[in-house]
Amino acid sequence: MPKIILTSDQATFTDFSGSDALGFGLCLPYRLVPAFVQYKVLSPPVQLVDDRAPFAPYSLCKVEAALLASGFKRDEVLIVPPNYLSNVIDKDVAVVGVHVLDPMGLAPVSWTLRVLTGGGVTCTRYEFERLMKTIKNLKKKYGFKLVVGGPGVWQLRGLEDKYGIDVIFEGEAELTFPKIVKDILEGKEVPRHVWGESPPPSLIPPIVTPSRNGIVQVTRGCPRRCRFCSPTMFNFRSIPLETILKEIEFNLRSGIRAIGLTTEDILLYGANGLNINVDAIKKLFDNVIRLARKYHVTDPIGFSHVTLSSALVAKEAVKYISEVNELSSDRPMFPQVGLESGSPRIVAKYFGGKPYPWKPSEWWDVVINGSKLLNNNYWYPCYTYIIGFPDATPDDYILTIELIDRLREEGFKGWTFPLILVPIGGTLIERSGYKEFLTLKKLPQEAIDAMVAGWSLSIRFSYEIYPKVLSGIKNPLTRRIMTALAKKAIDAMVEWMKGIKNDPEVIEKVYSKVNIRTLRGLVKAMALQYK
C-alpha cells in the first residue's frame, strides 16, 4: 500500500491537449475562461491506468525518482491526479506531497494578465483552492502530513495554517526531500520550512513515470545572475547525457510521442559557466534526434529557452539545431527569450550577465543581430520584457519602445510580451527588500505605451502564426475548435489594447466586469461585442 502520495492541481496535472503553450491560458482570471474550454482543451483531466498516472508533470516525476533512489519501494510511492485523491488516500498514507507552480496567481504572466483584465482569481489559483479543499477534508479524516513544494511555493509563505501545510519545501528535492519523508514516517519533528540541498548531476536519478508531453530537463540553474529571476539562484549544472537519453527513451517506450528539452538556455548545455561548448550541444542533439527517428517521432525536438548572447556566440550550434530538426517556415520553433528592457542602464543594473560576452551598452546590437540569427534559422521566439523595475524612468521605457519599433522595422518574426515585475520569492531583487506588486495606476504613461508597443507587435505576428502554434494539439476536433477560438481571442485583444491605450481606466470600467465562465456569460459577451 502507498505511504506517500504525490500530486498537483489540475492546472498543472494535465497534458494541455498536447500543446504546452495552452497552459498559459490558465494564467487568466477564471471568469475569462469558459469552463468547457478549460476542462476539455486547456487542462483536460488525467485518468488512472492500472492504478497509476500514465504521465505526470516532470517535477513530480523527479520527486518520485528521488524517493525510489533513496530506498523507498515502488509500491510505497504513488503519483495521483487530483481527481483521484479521494479514491487512493487512506489510513496507510503518511505523507502527501503537492507540487505548486502558481498557487496564488502571482507569477509574472498571471499577475500581468490580472492587471490588464481587471483582476480576479486565476485558473491556477482556482484549481489550487479546489485541490486544497479536497486535501483538507482527507487530512482531517486520515491525519497525514502535507508537504508543499515547487517553483510557486514562495506564494504560500505565511499561509501554512490556512491550507493545513505542515512543511513548505523550497529548493531541490533529490537529497533533502527523502530525508524529510523518512523523518515524518519515523514520527520525528520536522521544520515548518525546509530548503533542499543542491545535488551534483550524478545524484539526479532518471524518472520512472513518463513525463507530460515528453519534457526532459537538460540543464538546471543559470549562471547569468539576473536579479529578478529564480532559476539563477540554483547552481548551474548540465544533466549527464546518459540520464537525458535514458529519460527520453523511457518516455518514448511508454507511448509518449514528443520530446521537449527544458532548460534556461539550450545553448549552455555542457558549458563551463558562460563558456559555451558547441561540441556538447551537437552531441546532445545528435543523440536525441537518433532516438526520435528510432521511435518515429516526427515533430522537431523542442526546447524551452535560449539567450540571444549565447546564440550569437554559438551561431554554428543554432544553425546545426535547425538543420537536424529540418526546420522551415512551415516547421518553426518557438523558444522563450528574455528581452527584459531596451535601456542599457537597466540592463547593467538588473541583468548585466545576460549580454555577456558583450557589454550592457551593446544590448541593442545583441538583440537586433540575435533576432535576425534566430529568424533566419526559423526560430520565432517569444520575447518577454519587464515593466516596473523599481527605479525605471520614462526615458527607460521610451528606449524599450524604440527597441521594439526597431524590431518591427527589421521584420522580426516572434512575440514581444510585457510582464509586470513580480518580486518572486528567493530572487535577488526580493532579497533586497523589494516586495511591491504594481498595477497600471502606479506606472507612468510611458510604461503603458511600452506595454502597448509589445502587444501590438505580438498581435500582428499572432495572426500570421497561430495555426502553426496550435498544430501540435493531438485531437483534430479540439484543434479546429481552438483555432477558431484563437482567431476570436486575437480579434478581442486588438480592441482590448486600443481601449487600454486610449483610457487605462477602461480596465476597471469595462474589462473587470466581463465574465464568460458559463455558456450564458459567453453568449452575452459576444452579443455585446457585436452591438
CORURKA-V970218 format. One record per residue. N is the residue number from 0. NEAR is the number of other ideal C-beta (glycine too) atoms within 12 Angstrom. D_LAST is the distance of its C-alpha to the last C-alpha in Angstrom with 2 decimals. Layout:
BEGIN
{{N	NEAR	D_LAST} {N	NEAR	D_LAST}}
END
This chain:
BEGIN
{{0	17	60.00} {1	33	57.51} {2	31	58.26} {3	42	55.37} {4	45	51.72} {5	47	49.31} {6	48	45.55} {7	47	42.20} {8	43	38.73} {9	35	36.35} {10	44	34.34} {11	40	37.55} {12	46	39.46} {13	40	37.49} {14	40	37.46} {15	39	33.75} {16	34	33.78} {17	31	36.31} {18	36	34.29} {19	34	35.12} {20	35	32.20} {21	38	29.87} {22	36	31.67} {23	34	29.82} {24	34	26.65} {25	41	28.64} {26	42	28.85} {27	42	25.26} {28	35	24.73} {29	39	24.80} {30	29	21.64} {31	39	19.86} {32	39	21.89} {33	31	21.32} {34	24	24.77} {35	20	25.17} {36	32	24.56} {37	37	27.08} {38	27	29.78} {39	23	29.47} {40	36	28.85} {41	40	29.29} {42	42	32.25} {43	30	33.60} {44	24	36.68} {45	33	40.17} {46	19	42.67} {47	23	46.37} {48	18	48.83} {49	8	52.44} {50	18	51.64} {51	29	50.39} {52	38	47.16} {53	26	47.12} {54	35	45.75} {55	42	44.79} {56	43	43.42} {57	42	46.09} {58	39	47.04} {59	45	47.95} {60	42	49.96} {61	41	51.92} {62	47	52.62} {63	43	53.90} {64	36	56.08} {65	39	57.51} {66	42	58.49} {67	29	60.21} {68	27	61.98} {69	27	63.34} {70	16	64.99} {71	29	62.56} {72	17	62.69} {73	20	59.84} {74	15	59.62} {75	25	59.44} {76	41	56.13} {77	40	52.92} {78	46	49.43} {79	40	46.99} {80	40	43.19} {81	42	41.73} {82	26	40.93} {83	27	44.68} {84	40	46.25} {85	22	47.08} {86	19	48.89} {87	31	51.15} {88	33	51.94} {89	20	55.08} {90	13	58.17} {91	19	59.46} {92	35	56.54} {93	33	57.65} {94	42	54.96} {95	44	51.22} {96	48	49.89} {97	49	46.18} {98	40	44.66} {99	46	41.74} {100	42	39.53} {101	40	36.87} {102	42	37.48} {103	33	35.88} {104	38	33.05} {105	38	34.93} {106	38	35.51} {107	37	34.26} {108	33	31.29} {109	41	30.24} {110	38	30.78} {111	37	28.86} {112	41	25.80} {113	38	26.07} {114	41	26.28} {115	41	23.33} {116	38	20.98} {117	28	22.11} {118	28	25.01} {119	31	25.87} {120	31	28.44} {121	40	28.46} {122	44	29.04} {123	47	32.52} {124	36	33.38} {125	34	31.87} {126	42	34.14} {127	45	37.09} {128	28	36.84} {129	29	36.78} {130	37	39.84} {131	33	41.68} {132	21	41.20} {133	33	42.83} {134	37	45.60} {135	23	46.32} {136	16	47.00} {137	30	49.16} {138	28	51.02} {139	14	51.87} {140	16	53.36} {141	24	55.22} {142	19	55.85} {143	33	55.19} {144	33	54.56} {145	42	51.12} {146	47	51.07} {147	45	47.83} {148	41	47.66} {149	41	45.60} {150	36	43.74} {151	41	41.50} {152	42	44.35} {153	35	44.53} {154	36	41.36} {155	37	43.41} {156	27	46.29} {157	16	46.95} {158	24	44.96} {159	21	47.88} {160	14	48.63} {161	17	45.05} {162	33	44.81} {163	27	48.49} {164	34	49.19} {165	32	52.92} {166	35	52.88} {167	36	50.45} {168	44	51.49} {169	35	50.67} {170	30	52.02} {171	34	53.37} {172	41	54.44} {173	35	57.30} {174	25	60.23} {175	30	59.20} {176	44	56.91} {177	36	59.63} {178	27	62.02} {179	41	59.63} {180	40	59.16} {181	23	62.93} {182	22	63.51} {183	30	61.11} {184	25	62.84} {185	15	66.18} {186	10	65.06} {187	13	65.29} {188	12	63.26} {189	27	60.53} {190	20	58.82} {191	23	55.39} {192	24	54.32} {193	30	55.64} {194	25	55.36} {195	30	56.08} {196	22	58.71} {197	22	58.00} {198	29	59.74} {199	16	61.39} {200	27	59.82} {201	16	62.74} {202	25	61.86} {203	35	58.25} {204	31	58.59} {205	34	56.51} {206	40	53.92} {207	31	54.87} {208	37	51.42} {209	37	49.07} {210	39	46.41} {211	40	42.68} {212	35	41.73} {213	41	45.25} {214	37	44.97} {215	43	48.40} {216	40	49.36} {217	44	51.48} {218	42	51.80} {219	38	51.54} {220	31	51.11} {221	33	50.79} {222	30	53.37} {223	35	51.11} {224	27	50.86} {225	36	47.41} {226	32	47.18} {227	40	43.70} {228	37	44.27} {229	32	45.88} {230	31	47.33} {231	32	49.60} {232	32	51.33} {233	27	52.83} {234	22	55.84} {235	29	54.97} {236	32	56.39} {237	38	56.03} {238	38	56.23} {239	27	59.27} {240	31	58.49} {241	19	60.34} {242	32	57.99} {243	41	54.86} {244	29	56.13} {245	24	57.26} {246	39	53.81} {247	41	52.08} {248	27	54.54} {249	28	54.28} {250	38	50.49} {251	27	50.94} {252	17	53.69} {253	26	51.46} {254	15	48.83} {255	35	46.41} {256	24	45.31} {257	35	44.17} {258	40	45.89} {259	41	44.27} {260	46	46.40} {261	35	45.36} {262	36	46.78} {263	40	46.04} {264	46	47.28} {265	44	48.40} {266	46	50.70} {267	44	52.69} {268	43	53.94} {269	32	57.71} {270	34	57.65} {271	14	60.18} {272	22	57.89} {273	27	56.03} {274	18	58.63} {275	33	56.88} {276	25	58.73} {277	26	57.51} {278	18	60.00} {279	29	58.65} {280	40	55.07} {281	27	56.29} {282	25	58.37} {283	41	55.45} {284	38	53.23} {285	23	56.15} {286	29	56.84} {287	40	53.26} {288	28	52.60} {289	21	55.84} {290	29	54.67} {291	32	51.28} {292	19	53.06} {293	16	55.54} {294	24	52.80} {295	10	50.66} {296	28	47.72} {297	17	45.94} {298	29	43.14} {299	34	44.02} {300	39	45.71} {301	38	42.97} {302	41	43.56} {303	32	41.52} {304	37	42.48} {305	45	44.42} {306	48	45.40} {307	45	45.35} {308	37	48.87} {309	45	50.20} {310	38	48.66} {311	30	50.37} {312	30	53.66} {313	36	53.42} {314	25	52.03} {315	21	54.38} {316	37	52.92} {317	40	49.31} {318	24	50.32} {319	26	52.37} {320	39	49.58} {321	30	47.35} {322	19	50.17} {323	25	51.16} {324	33	47.52} {325	20	47.15} {326	29	43.95} {327	17	42.05} {328	17	38.65} {329	13	37.70} {330	22	39.46} {331	33	38.77} {332	40	39.14} {333	38	36.86} {334	44	39.13} {335	36	38.12} {336	41	39.65} {337	42	40.00} {338	47	39.19} {339	48	39.14} {340	49	39.41} {341	39	40.26} {342	37	42.75} {343	29	46.39} {344	23	47.21} {345	39	44.75} {346	41	46.03} {347	25	49.60} {348	26	48.98} {349	38	46.71} {350	39	47.17} {351	27	50.23} {352	34	51.30} {353	45	48.24} {354	36	49.36} {355	31	52.94} {356	20	55.15} {357	27	53.39} {358	18	53.06} {359	28	49.95} {360	16	50.30} {361	23	49.82} {362	38	46.57} {363	30	44.50} {364	23	46.95} {365	36	46.77} {366	44	42.97} {367	28	42.79} {368	27	45.78} {369	41	44.93} {370	37	41.39} {371	26	42.91} {372	34	45.43} {373	44	42.92} {374	32	40.59} {375	24	43.65} {376	35	44.52} {377	29	41.06} {378	41	40.32} {379	37	36.67} {380	41	36.73} {381	36	34.30} {382	43	35.40} {383	35	34.84} {384	49	35.59} {385	45	36.03} {386	46	34.46} {387	39	36.53} {388	37	40.18} {389	24	42.09} {390	18	43.45} {391	33	40.84} {392	21	40.55} {393	19	37.95} {394	21	40.31} {395	34	40.20} {396	35	36.42} {397	24	36.66} {398	30	39.15} {399	46	36.80} {400	34	34.04} {401	24	36.69} {402	37	37.86} {403	39	34.38} {404	24	34.02} {405	25	37.44} {406	39	36.45} {407	24	33.50} {408	13	35.96} {409	23	38.37} {410	18	35.86} {411	36	35.73} {412	32	34.32} {413	41	33.14} {414	39	30.99} {415	45	31.47} {416	38	30.18} {417	45	30.81} {418	40	32.27} {419	36	33.00} {420	41	36.73} {421	38	37.72} {422	32	41.34} {423	37	42.03} {424	33	45.10} {425	28	48.33} {426	30	47.21} {427	25	49.32} {428	31	46.68} {429	26	46.35} {430	17	50.14} {431	16	50.41} {432	11	48.69} {433	23	45.09} {434	19	42.85} {435	18	39.58} {436	25	36.06} {437	31	33.99} {438	26	30.44} {439	34	28.54} {440	14	29.84} {441	18	33.33} {442	32	32.73} {443	22	33.19} {444	20	30.53} {445	24	32.50} {446	38	32.05} {447	37	28.25} {448	30	28.52} {449	46	30.76} {450	41	28.26} {451	35	25.50} {452	37	28.12} {453	42	28.92} {454	37	25.43} {455	31	24.61} {456	38	27.71} {457	36	26.99} {458	30	23.50} {459	26	25.10} {460	31	27.81} {461	33	25.65} {462	21	23.92} {463	22	27.49} {464	29	29.15} {465	32	27.04} {466	21	28.38} {467	30	31.88} {468	30	31.27} {469	34	30.08} {470	27	32.89} {471	33	35.13} {472	33	33.30} {473	23	35.95} {474	19	34.11} {475	14	32.60} {476	14	29.87} {477	29	28.94} {478	25	29.01} {479	17	26.58} {480	23	24.13} {481	33	24.44} {482	25	24.15} {483	19	20.76} {484	30	19.62} {485	32	21.21} {486	21	19.23} {487	23	15.91} {488	29	17.58} {489	29	18.72} {490	21	15.39} {491	27	14.10} {492	31	17.41} {493	23	16.92} {494	23	13.97} {495	30	16.00} {496	33	19.09} {497	19	17.62} {498	26	16.61} {499	34	20.10} {500	23	21.83} {501	18	20.41} {502	17	20.70} {503	30	22.31} {504	17	21.56} {505	24	17.89} {506	31	19.47} {507	21	20.69} {508	15	17.88} {509	22	14.99} {510	34	16.41} {511	21	19.25} {512	21	17.15} {513	32	15.45} {514	26	17.39} {515	34	17.02} {516	26	20.73} {517	19	20.37} {518	15	18.69} {519	14	16.90} {520	22	15.62} {521	25	14.59} {522	15	12.58} {523	18	10.89} {524	25	10.19} {525	19	8.90} {526	12	6.46} {527	17	5.29} {528	19	5.74} {529	12	3.81} {530	7	0.00}}
END
